[in-house]
Amino acid sequence: MAEAARRGDGSCDALIIGGGHNGLVCAAYLAGAGLKVTVLERRALVGGAAVTEEFHPGFRNSVAAYTVSLLNPKVIRDLDLAGHGLRIVERRCANFLPTADGGYLLTGEGRTQAEVARFSARDAARLPEYAERLEAVADVLRELALTTPPNVLEGSWRAALPELVRAARVGGRLRRLDMSSRRELLALFAMSAGDYLDNWFESEPLKAVYGFDGIVGNYASPYTAGSAYVLLHHVFGEVNGKRGAWGHAIGGMGAITQAMARAATARGALIRVSTAVREVLVEGDRAVGVLTESGESLRAAAVISNLNPKLLYLDMFAPEALPPEFREHISHWRCGSGTFRMNVALAELPDFSCLPGRAPADHHTAGIIIAPTLAYMERAYFDARTLGWSRAPIIELVIPSTLDDTLAPRGKHVASLFCQHVAPQLPAGESWDAHREAVADLMIDTVNAYAPNFKAAVLGRQIMSPLDLERTFGLIGGDISHGTLSLDQLFCARPMLGYGNYRGPLQGLYMCGAGTHPGGGVTGAAGHNAAREILSDFRHGRLRRVA
């Protein structure tokens, strides 16, 4: 099939630009339906930001994406990822938050309420109602994650009718919520995470643990309007059937995408690595193929992008190939996670002052949050806006080797540091290349303030500034979600009204990445949904197979 594509004889039904997880999921579904599918990946390995690599001799870790929860269970089942080698294990605790006064909060199944009661009996009593309210809303949104948003169209009633039906289905799902849950849904979409949590709770450690979900990968204060939705976005998930749980893929996040790649190739998809795309080829009002960086021309009935919409439309099309209004809107697509990512090789586990011990313990398996209050998080954001990075940063430390002994030599460990807030672009035109090492030192020192053996235990480190994330993975401004998760960039407005159904502004052009609904995270949902729409277009004659 690759040789036929080189001849440009139209022997490929679908070309997918980008072998990230959504691209691989889309490829597996399309190939499973009998289409001839080719995936083109710029890097030497597939997986996008969900890859595992050796970063220090003998030490491997997930390079960018680093933890599992949002991966959709339907995708896992449909692609038989377990049969292709994927195994996910649960954390023994959910989160561990050291407090500024030397205490800590440790949350997880069967222990959260008792832990919270040490800080506030009132908050402990309110936890079941909070969880019930949040879960009711999350259940509906879990369903919507695998739904194509109703597309806002201009033109005839014939074109609008299917979208009206789709909108009615969405409305039906929302009508199942009682009035209390509808009010909760409105609050979660409109309010800040901080205001929402302040309405529920009084204890700062609890609000910090939950509030972290409102700013993770979100360059914002926890008191920024709309950040409550980001909190909700991060509670959609489940691990091994347990809703809201977080876990680890044995072998790192690359184990997920390698299983997806095996599923796709087993169904007949061709995956080509080290094949960067330079341009999408256009004839009239139709996308007909791609031109690679090596000058190779490949043609297909459907051209599908797994890239950030800004990267696709502004870098891979001649300006005159796109409607001017569309191009103008995409130029304003907002990106930037405020993220600085590190991996470190450790001689020993961190010994926390608030919970001493270097032997593996439950709290070492948790998401360890260095950010004791919402006020601390807010200061970190405004610090970064003013100075380029927060002098007291927010860090989530995850030590996957406590659950997975394949990542480090015996007795040694690897840790992921997901660090915020940093400016996607530094002030005064400065480059991240000039500051990455100093900021990495700051991140190590910040953890060391809570675990005084940490700095001395670091044997090696891998640093990913926002600029590194952009250059390596195509994450513009280091944006892990391919675009901010704000109300104007969600659902049928992702990436813009009129194009929220995975179809681009040209015939034969589709999108399957995190810049479409339901957004960021290693979910596979966008790839699943895009494949469904592409197959529908083949069935209805809007696309014609080459065979």
WOCOR-V918825 format. One record per residue. N is the residue number from 1. RES is the residue in one small letter. OMEGA is omega in whole degrees, -180 to 180 (none if undefined). NEAR is the number of other ideal C-beta (glycine too) atoms within 10 Angstrom. D_LAST is the distance of its C-alpha to the last C-alpha in whole Angstrom. Layout:
BEGIN
n=N res=RES omega=OMEGA near=NEAR d_last=D_LAST
n=N res=RES omega=OMEGA near=NEAR d_last=D_LAST
END
This chain:
BEGIN
n=1 res=m omega=179 near=13 d_last=12
n=2 res=a omega=-179 near=13 d_last=15
n=3 res=e omega=178 near=8 d_last=15
n=4 res=a omega=179 near=15 d_last=12
n=5 res=a omega=-180 near=24 d_last=13
n=6 res=r omega=179 near=12 d_last=16
n=7 res=r omega=180 near=11 d_last=15
n=8 res=g omega=-175 near=14 d_last=14
n=9 res=d omega=175 near=11 d_last=11
n=10 res=g omega=-175 near=18 d_last=9
n=11 res=s omega=-179 near=19 d_last=7
n=12 res=c omega=178 near=24 d_last=8
n=13 res=d omega=-174 near=23 d_last=8
n=14 res=a omega=173 near=29 d_last=12
n=15 res=l omega=180 near=27 d_last=15
n=16 res=i omega=180 near=31 d_last=18
n=17 res=i omega=178 near=25 d_last=21
n=18 res=g omega=-179 near=28 d_last=24
n=19 res=g omega=170 near=27 d_last=24
n=20 res=g omega=-171 near=31 d_last=27
n=21 res=h omega=179 near=31 d_last=27
n=22 res=n omega=176 near=33 d_last=25
n=23 res=g omega=179 near=32 d_last=22
n=24 res=l omega=178 near=35 d_last=22
n=25 res=v omega=179 near=31 d_last=23
n=26 res=c omega=180 near=35 d_last=20
n=27 res=a omega=-178 near=34 d_last=17
n=28 res=a omega=179 near=32 d_last=19
n=29 res=y omega=-179 near=28 d_last=18
n=30 res=l omega=179 near=30 d_last=15
n=31 res=a omega=178 near=24 d_last=14
n=32 res=g omega=177 near=19 d_last=16
n=33 res=a omega=175 near=17 d_last=14
n=34 res=g omega=179 near=14 d_last=11
n=35 res=l omega=173 near=26 d_last=9
n=36 res=k omega=-170 near=22 d_last=9
n=37 res=v omega=173 near=30 d_last=12
n=38 res=t omega=176 near=23 d_last=15
n=39 res=v omega=179 near=30 d_last=18
n=40 res=l omega=-178 near=24 d_last=21
n=41 res=e omega=-178 near=25 d_last=24
n=42 res=r omega=-177 near=19 d_last=27
n=43 res=r omega=-178 near=18 d_last=30
n=44 res=a omega=176 near=7 d_last=30
n=45 res=l omega=179 near=16 d_last=29
n=46 res=v omega=176 near=25 d_last=27
n=47 res=g omega=-178 near=30 d_last=29
n=48 res=g omega=-180 near=28 d_last=30
n=49 res=a omega=179 near=25 d_last=34
n=50 res=a omega=-178 near=28 d_last=33
n=51 res=v omega=175 near=24 d_last=34
n=52 res=t omega=-180 near=23 d_last=37
n=53 res=e omega=172 near=15 d_last=38
n=54 res=e omega=-178 near=12 d_last=42
n=55 res=f omega=177 near=18 d_last=44
n=56 res=h omega=-175 near=19 d_last=47
n=57 res=p omega=179 near=9 d_last=48
n=58 res=g omega=-177 near=13 d_last=47
n=59 res=f omega=177 near=21 d_last=46
n=60 res=r omega=175 near=22 d_last=43
n=61 res=n omega=173 near=29 d_last=42
n=62 res=s omega=-171 near=30 d_last=39
n=63 res=v omega=-175 near=24 d_last=39
n=64 res=a omega=173 near=24 d_last=39
n=65 res=a omega=-166 near=28 d_last=38
n=66 res=y omega=-178 near=23 d_last=40
n=67 res=t omega=-171 near=22 d_last=41
n=68 res=v omega=167 near=29 d_last=39
n=69 res=s omega=-170 near=23 d_last=39
n=70 res=l omega=-180 near=23 d_last=37
n=71 res=l omega=-169 near=26 d_last=33
n=72 res=n omega=-178 near=24 d_last=32
n=73 res=p omega=177 near=15 d_last=33
n=74 res=k omega=177 near=12 d_last=30
n=75 res=v omega=179 near=22 d_last=28
n=76 res=i omega=-179 near=18 d_last=30
n=77 res=r omega=-174 near=10 d_last=29
n=78 res=d omega=-178 near=16 d_last=26
n=79 res=l omega=-179 near=26 d_last=25
n=80 res=d omega=-177 near=14 d_last=27
n=81 res=l omega=176 near=25 d_last=29
n=82 res=a omega=178 near=12 d_last=32
n=83 res=g omega=178 near=11 d_last=30
n=84 res=h omega=169 near=18 d_last=29
n=85 res=g omega=-177 near=15 d_last=32
n=86 res=l omega=174 near=23 d_last=33
n=87 res=r omega=-179 near=15 d_last=37
n=88 res=i omega=178 near=21 d_last=39
n=89 res=v omega=-178 near=16 d_last=43
n=90 res=e omega=168 near=19 d_last=45
n=91 res=r omega=177 near=26 d_last=48
n=92 res=r omega=171 near=16 d_last=51
n=93 res=c omega=180 near=22 d_last=52
n=94 res=a omega=-176 near=20 d_last=50
n=95 res=n omega=176 near=22 d_last=52
n=96 res=f omega=-177 near=26 d_last=56
n=97 res=l omega=172 near=26 d_last=57
n=98 res=p omega=180 near=25 d_last=61
n=99 res=t omega=-175 near=16 d_last=63
n=100 res=a omega=-177 near=11 d_last=65
n=101 res=d omega=178 near=9 d_last=68
n=102 res=g omega=176 near=9 d_last=67
n=103 res=g omega=178 near=14 d_last=66
n=104 res=y omega=171 near=20 d_last=62
n=105 res=l omega=-180 near=23 d_last=60
n=106 res=l omega=-175 near=22 d_last=58
n=107 res=t omega=178 near=22 d_last=55
n=108 res=g omega=-177 near=20 d_last=53
n=109 res=e omega=176 near=13 d_last=53
n=110 res=g omega=-177 near=6 d_last=56
n=111 res=r omega=-172 near=13 d_last=58
n=112 res=t omega=-174 near=20 d_last=57
n=113 res=q omega=179 near=15 d_last=60
n=114 res=a omega=178 near=10 d_last=63
n=115 res=e omega=-179 near=19 d_last=62
n=116 res=v omega=-179 near=23 d_last=62
n=117 res=a omega=177 near=15 d_last=65
n=118 res=r omega=-180 near=14 d_last=67
n=119 res=f omega=-177 near=18 d_last=66
n=120 res=s omega=176 near=16 d_last=67
n=121 res=a omega=179 near=11 d_last=67
n=122 res=r omega=-179 near=12 d_last=66
n=123 res=d omega=179 near=19 d_last=63
n=124 res=a omega=179 near=19 d_last=62
n=125 res=a omega=-178 near=12 d_last=63
n=126 res=r omega=-175 near=17 d_last=61
n=127 res=l omega=-179 near=17 d_last=58
n=128 res=p omega=179 near=10 d_last=57
n=129 res=e omega=177 near=10 d_last=56
n=130 res=y omega=-179 near=16 d_last=55
n=131 res=a omega=-180 near=15 d_last=52
n=132 res=e omega=180 near=11 d_last=52
n=133 res=r omega=-178 near=18 d_last=51
n=134 res=l omega=-178 near=20 d_last=49
n=135 res=e omega=178 near=14 d_last=47
n=136 res=a omega=178 near=17 d_last=47
n=137 res=v omega=-179 near=21 d_last=45
n=138 res=a omega=179 near=21 d_last=43
n=139 res=d omega=180 near=15 d_last=41
n=140 res=v omega=-178 near=18 d_last=40
n=141 res=l omega=172 near=20 d_last=39
n=142 res=r omega=177 near=19 d_last=37
n=143 res=e omega=-178 near=13 d_last=35
n=144 res=l omega=-180 near=18 d_last=34
n=145 res=a omega=-180 near=22 d_last=33
n=146 res=l omega=-180 near=18 d_last=30
n=147 res=t omega=172 near=18 d_last=30
n=148 res=t omega=-179 near=22 d_last=28
n=149 res=p omega=172 near=23 d_last=31
n=150 res=p omega=-176 near=21 d_last=32
n=151 res=n omega=179 near=20 d_last=31
n=152 res=v omega=-173 near=16 d_last=33
n=153 res=l omega=168 near=15 d_last=32
n=154 res=e omega=177 near=7 d_last=34
n=155 res=g omega=-170 near=7 d_last=33
n=156 res=s omega=178 near=8 d_last=33
n=157 res=w omega=179 near=7 d_last=34
n=158 res=r omega=178 near=7 d_last=30
n=159 res=a omega=-176 near=11 d_last=29
n=160 res=a omega=-172 near=16 d_last=32
n=161 res=l omega=179 near=11 d_last=32
n=162 res=p omega=180 near=13 d_last=29
n=163 res=e omega=176 near=18 d_last=31
n=164 res=l omega=177 near=12 d_last=34
n=165 res=v omega=179 near=10 d_last=33
n=166 res=r omega=179 near=17 d_last=32
n=167 res=a omega=179 near=16 d_last=35
n=168 res=a omega=178 near=10 d_last=37
n=169 res=r omega=177 near=14 d_last=35
n=170 res=v omega=178 near=18 d_last=37
n=171 res=g omega=178 near=10 d_last=40
n=172 res=g omega=178 near=9 d_last=40
n=173 res=r omega=-179 near=14 d_last=40
n=174 res=l omega=179 near=14 d_last=42
n=175 res=r omega=178 near=10 d_last=45
n=176 res=r omega=176 near=11 d_last=45
n=177 res=l omega=173 near=16 d_last=47
n=178 res=d omega=-173 near=10 d_last=51
n=179 res=m omega=179 near=7 d_last=53
n=180 res=s omega=-179 near=11 d_last=54
n=181 res=s omega=177 near=19 d_last=50
n=182 res=r omega=176 near=15 d_last=49
n=183 res=r omega=179 near=12 d_last=52
n=184 res=e omega=179 near=20 d_last=51
n=185 res=l omega=178 near=19 d_last=47
n=186 res=l omega=-180 near=11 d_last=49
n=187 res=a omega=-177 near=17 d_last=51
n=188 res=l omega=179 near=22 d_last=48
n=189 res=f omega=-171 near=16 d_last=46
n=190 res=a omega=-171 near=14 d_last=49
n=191 res=m omega=169 near=21 d_last=52
n=192 res=s omega=176 near=25 d_last=52
n=193 res=a omega=-179 near=31 d_last=52
n=194 res=g omega=179 near=23 d_last=56
n=195 res=d omega=180 near=17 d_last=57
n=196 res=y omega=-179 near=25 d_last=55
n=197 res=l omega=176 near=23 d_last=56
n=198 res=d omega=178 near=16 d_last=60
n=199 res=n omega=-176 near=9 d_last=60
n=200 res=w omega=-166 near=16 d_last=59
n=201 res=f omega=179 near=22 d_last=61
n=202 res=e omega=-175 near=13 d_last=64
n=203 res=s omega=-175 near=18 d_last=64
n=204 res=e omega=-180 near=20 d_last=62
n=205 res=p omega=179 near=27 d_last=60
n=206 res=l omega=179 near=25 d_last=58
n=207 res=k omega=179 near=23 d_last=57
n=208 res=a omega=179 near=24 d_last=56
n=209 res=v omega=-180 near=25 d_last=54
n=210 res=y omega=-178 near=23 d_last=52
n=211 res=g omega=177 near=30 d_last=52
n=212 res=f omega=179 near=24 d_last=51
n=213 res=d omega=180 near=22 d_last=47
n=214 res=g omega=-180 near=29 d_last=48
n=215 res=i omega=-179 near=30 d_last=48
n=216 res=v omega=-177 near=23 d_last=46
n=217 res=g omega=-175 near=23 d_last=43
n=218 res=n omega=-177 near=32 d_last=45
n=219 res=y omega=-173 near=25 d_last=47
n=220 res=a omega=169 near=26 d_last=50
n=221 res=s omega=173 near=23 d_last=53
n=222 res=p omega=177 near=34 d_last=53
n=223 res=y omega=173 near=20 d_last=55
n=224 res=t omega=179 near=20 d_last=52
n=225 res=a omega=-180 near=16 d_last=51
n=226 res=g omega=-178 near=22 d_last=48
n=227 res=s omega=175 near=26 d_last=48
n=228 res=a omega=177 near=25 d_last=49
n=229 res=y omega=179 near=26 d_last=45
n=230 res=v omega=173 near=26 d_last=44
n=231 res=l omega=-179 near=25 d_last=46
n=232 res=l omega=-179 near=23 d_last=44
n=233 res=h omega=-176 near=27 d_last=41
n=234 res=h omega=174 near=23 d_last=42
n=235 res=v omega=178 near=20 d_last=43
n=236 res=f omega=-160 near=21 d_last=40
n=237 res=g omega=175 near=24 d_last=39
n=238 res=e omega=176 near=20 d_last=40
n=239 res=v omega=178 near=22 d_last=40
n=240 res=n omega=176 near=13 d_last=40
n=241 res=g omega=179 near=7 d_last=41
n=242 res=k omega=-177 near=13 d_last=44
n=243 res=r omega=179 near=15 d_last=43
n=244 res=g omega=-179 near=17 d_last=44
n=245 res=a omega=175 near=18 d_last=45
n=246 res=w omega=-176 near=24 d_last=44
n=247 res=g omega=-177 near=22 d_last=43
n=248 res=h omega=174 near=27 d_last=41
n=249 res=a omega=179 near=30 d_last=38
n=250 res=i omega=-173 near=17 d_last=40
n=251 res=g omega=179 near=20 d_last=39
n=252 res=g omega=-176 near=28 d_last=38
n=253 res=m omega=176 near=28 d_last=36
n=254 res=g omega=178 near=22 d_last=34
n=255 res=a omega=178 near=26 d_last=33
n=256 res=i omega=-175 near=28 d_last=32
n=257 res=t omega=174 near=29 d_last=29
n=258 res=q omega=176 near=24 d_last=29
n=259 res=a omega=177 near=23 d_last=28
n=260 res=m omega=179 near=32 d_last=25
n=261 res=a omega=178 near=26 d_last=24
n=262 res=r omega=178 near=20 d_last=24
n=263 res=a omega=-179 near=26 d_last=23
n=264 res=a omega=-178 near=29 d_last=19
n=265 res=t omega=177 near=18 d_last=19
n=266 res=a omega=179 near=15 d_last=20
n=267 res=r omega=174 near=18 d_last=17
n=268 res=g omega=179 near=16 d_last=14
n=269 res=a omega=175 near=25 d_last=15
n=270 res=l omega=179 near=17 d_last=16
n=271 res=i omega=-180 near=20 d_last=19
n=272 res=r omega=178 near=16 d_last=21
n=273 res=v omega=-178 near=14 d_last=25
n=274 res=s omega=-179 near=12 d_last=27
n=275 res=t omega=-179 near=21 d_last=24
n=276 res=a omega=178 near=13 d_last=26
n=277 res=v omega=178 near=24 d_last=24
n=278 res=r omega=-170 near=13 d_last=26
n=279 res=e omega=170 near=16 d_last=25
n=280 res=v omega=-178 near=26 d_last=22
n=281 res=l omega=-176 near=19 d_last=21
n=282 res=v omega=172 near=20 d_last=21
n=283 res=e omega=-175 near=13 d_last=21
n=284 res=g omega=180 near=8 d_last=23
n=285 res=d omega=-175 near=12 d_last=23
n=286 res=r omega=169 near=13 d_last=19
n=287 res=a omega=-172 near=25 d_last=19
n=288 res=v omega=-179 near=22 d_last=16
n=289 res=g omega=-180 near=22 d_last=16
n=290 res=v omega=170 near=25 d_last=19
n=291 res=l omega=-178 near=15 d_last=22
n=292 res=t omega=179 near=16 d_last=23
n=293 res=e omega=179 near=12 d_last=27
n=294 res=s omega=179 near=9 d_last=27
n=295 res=g omega=-180 near=7 d_last=25
n=296 res=e omega=179 near=17 d_last=21
n=297 res=s omega=180 near=15 d_last=19
n=298 res=l omega=-177 near=26 d_last=16
n=299 res=r omega=180 near=20 d_last=13
n=300 res=a omega=176 near=26 d_last=11
n=301 res=a omega=-179 near=24 d_last=11
n=302 res=a omega=174 near=25 d_last=14
n=303 res=v omega=-170 near=27 d_last=17
n=304 res=i omega=-178 near=30 d_last=19
n=305 res=s omega=173 near=29 d_last=22
n=306 res=n omega=-176 near=33 d_last=25
n=307 res=l omega=168 near=25 d_last=27
n=308 res=n omega=-178 near=28 d_last=31
n=309 res=p omega=-180 near=26 d_last=30
n=310 res=k omega=179 near=22 d_last=33
n=311 res=l omega=180 near=22 d_last=31
n=312 res=l omega=-168 near=25 d_last=28
n=313 res=y omega=-178 near=26 d_last=29
n=314 res=l omega=-176 near=16 d_last=32
n=315 res=d omega=-171 near=15 d_last=31
n=316 res=m omega=177 near=19 d_last=28
n=317 res=f omega=167 near=21 d_last=28
n=318 res=a omega=-177 near=9 d_last=30
n=319 res=p omega=-176 near=9 d_last=32
n=320 res=e omega=-179 near=8 d_last=32
n=321 res=a omega=-176 near=19 d_last=28
n=322 res=l omega=174 near=20 d_last=29
n=323 res=p omega=-176 near=11 d_last=31
n=324 res=p omega=-179 near=9 d_last=35
n=325 res=e omega=179 near=11 d_last=36
n=326 res=f omega=-179 near=17 d_last=33
n=327 res=r omega=179 near=16 d_last=34
n=328 res=e omega=-179 near=10 d_last=37
n=329 res=h omega=-179 near=17 d_last=37
n=330 res=i omega=179 near=21 d_last=35
n=331 res=s omega=180 near=10 d_last=37
n=332 res=h omega=177 near=8 d_last=40
n=333 res=w omega=-172 near=22 d_last=38
n=334 res=r omega=-180 near=14 d_last=40
n=335 res=c omega=176 near=24 d_last=40
n=336 res=g omega=-176 near=22 d_last=42
n=337 res=s omega=-174 near=29 d_last=43
n=338 res=g omega=-168 near=29 d_last=46
n=339 res=t omega=173 near=25 d_last=45
n=340 res=f omega=-170 near=29 d_last=47
n=341 res=r omega=179 near=27 d_last=45
n=342 res=m omega=167 near=25 d_last=47
n=343 res=n omega=180 near=24 d_last=47
n=344 res=v omega=172 near=28 d_last=50
n=345 res=a omega=-173 near=26 d_last=51
n=346 res=l omega=174 near=23 d_last=54
n=347 res=a omega=-180 near=12 d_last=57
n=348 res=e omega=179 near=15 d_last=58
n=349 res=l omega=177 near=24 d_last=57
n=350 res=p omega=-179 near=23 d_last=58
n=351 res=d omega=-174 near=16 d_last=62
n=352 res=f omega=-179 near=22 d_last=62
n=353 res=s omega=-177 near=13 d_last=66
n=354 res=c omega=-180 near=17 d_last=65
n=355 res=l omega=-169 near=17 d_last=64
n=356 res=p omega=175 near=9 d_last=65
n=357 res=g omega=178 near=12 d_last=63
n=358 res=r omega=174 near=14 d_last=61
n=359 res=a omega=-179 near=8 d_last=60
n=360 res=p omega=-180 near=15 d_last=57
n=361 res=a omega=-176 near=17 d_last=57
n=362 res=d omega=-175 near=15 d_last=56
n=363 res=h omega=177 near=24 d_last=56
n=364 res=h omega=180 near=26 d_last=54
n=365 res=t omega=-174 near=25 d_last=51
n=366 res=a omega=164 near=24 d_last=51
n=367 res=g omega=-173 near=24 d_last=50
n=368 res=i omega=-173 near=25 d_last=53
n=369 res=i omega=175 near=25 d_last=54
n=370 res=i omega=-180 near=23 d_last=56
n=371 res=a omega=-166 near=26 d_last=57
n=372 res=p omega=-178 near=21 d_last=60
n=373 res=t omega=173 near=17 d_last=60
n=374 res=l omega=178 near=25 d_last=58
n=375 res=a omega=176 near=16 d_last=61
n=376 res=y omega=180 near=19 d_last=60
n=377 res=m omega=180 near=30 d_last=56
n=378 res=e omega=178 near=20 d_last=57
n=379 res=r omega=179 near=18 d_last=59
n=380 res=a omega=180 near=26 d_last=56
n=381 res=y omega=-177 near=22 d_last=54
n=382 res=f omega=173 near=12 d_last=57
n=383 res=d omega=-179 near=18 d_last=58
n=384 res=a omega=179 near=24 d_last=54
n=385 res=r omega=-176 near=15 d_last=54
n=386 res=t omega=-168 near=10 d_last=58
n=387 res=l omega=-179 near=13 d_last=58
n=388 res=g omega=173 near=18 d_last=54
n=389 res=w omega=-178 near=24 d_last=54
n=390 res=s omega=179 near=28 d_last=56
n=391 res=r omega=172 near=11 d_last=59
n=392 res=a omega=-170 near=14 d_last=59
n=393 res=p omega=174 near=26 d_last=55
n=394 res=i omega=-179 near=25 d_last=53
n=395 res=i omega=164 near=21 d_last=52
n=396 res=e omega=-180 near=20 d_last=50
n=397 res=l omega=177 near=25 d_last=50
n=398 res=v omega=-176 near=24 d_last=48
n=399 res=i omega=-172 near=26 d_last=49
n=400 res=p omega=-180 near=31 d_last=46
n=401 res=s omega=173 near=25 d_last=48
n=402 res=t omega=179 near=22 d_last=50
n=403 res=l omega=-170 near=20 d_last=47
n=404 res=d omega=-176 near=20 d_last=45
n=405 res=d omega=178 near=11 d_last=47
n=406 res=t omega=-170 near=12 d_last=44
n=407 res=l omega=-174 near=25 d_last=45
n=408 res=a omega=175 near=22 d_last=48
n=409 res=p omega=-179 near=12 d_last=51
n=410 res=r omega=179 near=5 d_last=53
n=411 res=g omega=178 near=8 d_last=55
n=412 res=k omega=-175 near=18 d_last=54
n=413 res=h omega=171 near=25 d_last=51
n=414 res=v omega=179 near=27 d_last=49
n=415 res=a omega=172 near=27 d_last=49
n=416 res=s omega=174 near=24 d_last=47
n=417 res=l omega=175 near=26 d_last=48
n=418 res=f omega=-166 near=24 d_last=47
n=419 res=c omega=177 near=28 d_last=49
n=420 res=q omega=-5 near=27 d_last=50
n=421 res=h omega=171 near=28 d_last=51
n=422 res=v omega=-180 near=29 d_last=50
n=423 res=a omega=176 near=22 d_last=49
n=424 res=p omega=173 near=23 d_last=46
n=425 res=q omega=-177 near=14 d_last=47
n=426 res=l omega=178 near=19 d_last=51
n=427 res=p omega=173 near=11 d_last=54
n=428 res=a omega=176 near=5 d_last=55
n=429 res=g omega=179 near=6 d_last=52
n=430 res=e omega=-179 near=12 d_last=53
n=431 res=s omega=175 near=11 d_last=50
n=432 res=w omega=180 near=25 d_last=49
n=433 res=d omega=-179 near=10 d_last=49
n=434 res=a omega=-172 near=9 d_last=53
n=435 res=h omega=-172 near=17 d_last=53
n=436 res=r omega=-178 near=19 d_last=51
n=437 res=e omega=180 near=12 d_last=53
n=438 res=a omega=179 near=9 d_last=56
n=439 res=v omega=176 near=19 d_last=54
n=440 res=a omega=176 near=20 d_last=53
n=441 res=d omega=179 near=12 d_last=57
n=442 res=l omega=-180 near=19 d_last=57
n=443 res=m omega=178 near=24 d_last=55
n=444 res=i omega=-180 near=17 d_last=56
n=445 res=d omega=-180 near=12 d_last=60
n=446 res=t omega=176 near=21 d_last=59
n=447 res=v omega=-177 near=25 d_last=58
n=448 res=n omega=178 near=16 d_last=61
n=449 res=a omega=179 near=13 d_last=63
n=450 res=y omega=179 near=23 d_last=62
n=451 res=a omega=-167 near=22 d_last=62
n=452 res=p omega=176 near=13 d_last=64
n=453 res=n omega=-169 near=16 d_last=63
n=454 res=f omega=-175 near=23 d_last=59
n=455 res=k omega=-179 near=15 d_last=60
n=456 res=a omega=-178 near=10 d_last=61
n=457 res=a omega=-176 near=21 d_last=59
n=458 res=v omega=179 near=17 d_last=56
n=459 res=l omega=-179 near=17 d_last=55
n=460 res=g omega=-179 near=14 d_last=52
n=461 res=r omega=175 near=19 d_last=50
n=462 res=q omega=-174 near=21 d_last=46
n=463 res=i omega=176 near=19 d_last=47
n=464 res=m omega=172 near=26 d_last=44
n=465 res=s omega=175 near=26 d_last=45
n=466 res=p omega=179 near=28 d_last=43
n=467 res=l omega=177 near=18 d_last=43
n=468 res=d omega=179 near=19 d_last=42
n=469 res=l omega=178 near=25 d_last=39
n=470 res=e omega=-178 near=20 d_last=38
n=471 res=r omega=-175 near=12 d_last=37
n=472 res=t omega=-171 near=15 d_last=36
n=473 res=f omega=-177 near=24 d_last=34
n=474 res=g omega=179 near=23 d_last=33
n=475 res=l omega=-173 near=28 d_last=36
n=476 res=i omega=-177 near=25 d_last=37
n=477 res=g omega=-177 near=21 d_last=41
n=478 res=g omega=-173 near=28 d_last=40
n=479 res=d omega=-177 near=30 d_last=39
n=480 res=i omega=-177 near=23 d_last=38
n=481 res=s omega=-178 near=23 d_last=36
n=482 res=h omega=-180 near=32 d_last=34
n=483 res=g omega=-177 near=24 d_last=37
n=484 res=t omega=178 near=24 d_last=40
n=485 res=l omega=179 near=26 d_last=40
n=486 res=s omega=-172 near=18 d_last=42
n=487 res=l omega=-180 near=13 d_last=42
n=488 res=d omega=179 near=11 d_last=41
n=489 res=q omega=-180 near=21 d_last=38
n=490 res=l omega=172 near=20 d_last=37
n=491 res=f omega=-176 near=19 d_last=35
n=492 res=c omega=176 near=20 d_last=33
n=493 res=a omega=179 near=17 d_last=35
n=494 res=r omega=8 near=28 d_last=33
n=495 res=p omega=174 near=24 d_last=32
n=496 res=m omega=178 near=19 d_last=34
n=497 res=l omega=-177 near=15 d_last=34
n=498 res=g omega=-179 near=16 d_last=31
n=499 res=y omega=-179 near=22 d_last=29
n=500 res=g omega=-176 near=22 d_last=30
n=501 res=n omega=175 near=22 d_last=26
n=502 res=y omega=177 near=28 d_last=24
n=503 res=r omega=180 near=21 d_last=23
n=504 res=g omega=-176 near=22 d_last=24
n=505 res=p omega=177 near=19 d_last=26
n=506 res=l omega=175 near=21 d_last=23
n=507 res=q omega=177 near=17 d_last=19
n=508 res=g omega=-179 near=26 d_last=17
n=509 res=l omega=-176 near=24 d_last=19
n=510 res=y omega=177 near=25 d_last=20
n=511 res=m omega=-179 near=30 d_last=23
n=512 res=c omega=-174 near=31 d_last=24
n=513 res=g omega=-178 near=32 d_last=27
n=514 res=a omega=174 near=32 d_last=31
n=515 res=g omega=172 near=29 d_last=31
n=516 res=t omega=177 near=30 d_last=30
n=517 res=h omega=7 near=24 d_last=31
n=518 res=p omega=175 near=25 d_last=33
n=519 res=g omega=-169 near=25 d_last=34
n=520 res=g omega=-176 near=26 d_last=35
n=521 res=g omega=178 near=27 d_last=35
n=522 res=v omega=-175 near=28 d_last=33
n=523 res=t omega=-172 near=24 d_last=32
n=524 res=g omega=-174 near=30 d_last=28
n=525 res=a omega=-179 near=27 d_last=28
n=526 res=a omega=177 near=31 d_last=27
n=527 res=g omega=177 near=32 d_last=24
n=528 res=h omega=-176 near=22 d_last=24
n=529 res=n omega=180 near=25 d_last=24
n=530 res=a omega=179 near=31 d_last=22
n=531 res=a omega=179 near=28 d_last=19
n=532 res=r omega=-179 near=17 d_last=20
n=533 res=e omega=179 near=16 d_last=20
n=534 res=i omega=178 near=27 d_last=17
n=535 res=l omega=176 near=19 d_last=15
n=536 res=s omega=-180 near=12 d_last=17
n=537 res=d omega=173 near=18 d_last=16
n=538 res=f omega=-179 near=19 d_last=12
n=539 res=r omega=-176 near=10 d_last=14
n=540 res=h omega=173 near=8 d_last=16
n=541 res=g omega=177 near=7 d_last=14
n=542 res=r omega=171 near=14 d_last=15
n=543 res=l omega=-180 near=20 d_last=12
n=544 res=r omega=178 near=12 d_last=9
n=545 res=r omega=-178 near=13 d_last=6
n=546 res=v omega=-176 near=15 d_last=4
n=547 res=a omega=none near=10 d_last=0
END
